[in-house]
Amino acid sequence: METNKKSFKKMFPNLSEELEGGDSKVPIDAIRTDSDAAEKSMPDKFRNYDPNVVDFIRRCDTKEQAEEIIAYLEKRGELSKEYAEELRQRLKREGVRSFGSKKEEGYYFKQGGLC
């Protein structure tokens, strides 16, 4: 659907005002520096959770395993070519642990309080 600024304003006056106003900010009231405490504070955090490429990479032990994950998800169309290349570059530059600590077997059960 093609639209111009004037018709957009007419169709969505409040949204248009927010976008043009520039003062639609969300305050941050708290910062958690302890990732374990932050994860434990989330109730039912894995309900309807769909793991992403980083979740899978965090299960890898080697760069080669991570590269296989990236290639597989790219082949399936779950990653764009550009994003897959960004991940490969980061993997090459910073290594597999740059995506986060290793998620060991049973990680989601432990984090969900089921173990």
Secondary structure in CASP SS format (residue, H / E / C, confidence):
PFRMAT SS
TARGET T0000
AUTHOR 0000-0000-0000
METHOD secondary structure of the structure
MODEL  1
M C 1.00
E C 1.00
T C 1.00
N C 1.00
K H 1.00
K H 1.00
S H 1.00
F H 1.00
K H 1.00
K H 1.00
M H 1.00
F C 1.00
P H 1.00
N H 1.00
L H 1.00
S H 1.00
E H 1.00
E H 1.00
L H 1.00
E H 1.00
G H 1.00
G C 1.00
D C 1.00
S C 1.00
K C 1.00
V C 1.00
P C 1.00
I C 1.00
D C 1.00
A C 1.00
I C 1.00
R C 1.00
T C 1.00
D C 1.00
S H 1.00
D H 1.00
A H 1.00
A H 1.00
E H 1.00
K H 1.00
S C 1.00
M C 1.00
P C 1.00
D C 1.00
K C 1.00
F C 1.00
R C 1.00
N C 1.00
Y C 1.00
D C 1.00
P C 1.00
N C 1.00
V H 1.00
V H 1.00
D H 1.00
F H 1.00
I H 1.00
R C 1.00
R C 1.00
C C 1.00
D C 1.00
T C 1.00
K H 1.00
E H 1.00
Q H 1.00
A H 1.00
E H 1.00
E H 1.00
I H 1.00
I H 1.00
A H 1.00
Y H 1.00
L H 1.00
E H 1.00
K H 1.00
R C 1.00
G C 1.00
E C 1.00
L C 1.00
S C 1.00
K H 1.00
E H 1.00
Y H 1.00
A H 1.00
E H 1.00
E H 1.00
L H 1.00
R H 1.00
Q H 1.00
R H 1.00
L H 1.00
K H 1.00
R H 1.00
E H 1.00
G C 1.00
V H 1.00
R H 1.00
S H 1.00
F H 1.00
G C 1.00
S C 1.00
K C 1.00
K C 1.00
E C 1.00
E C 1.00
G C 1.00
Y H 1.00
Y H 1.00
F H 1.00
K H 1.00
Q H 1.00
G C 1.00
G C 1.00
L C 1.00
C C 1.00
END
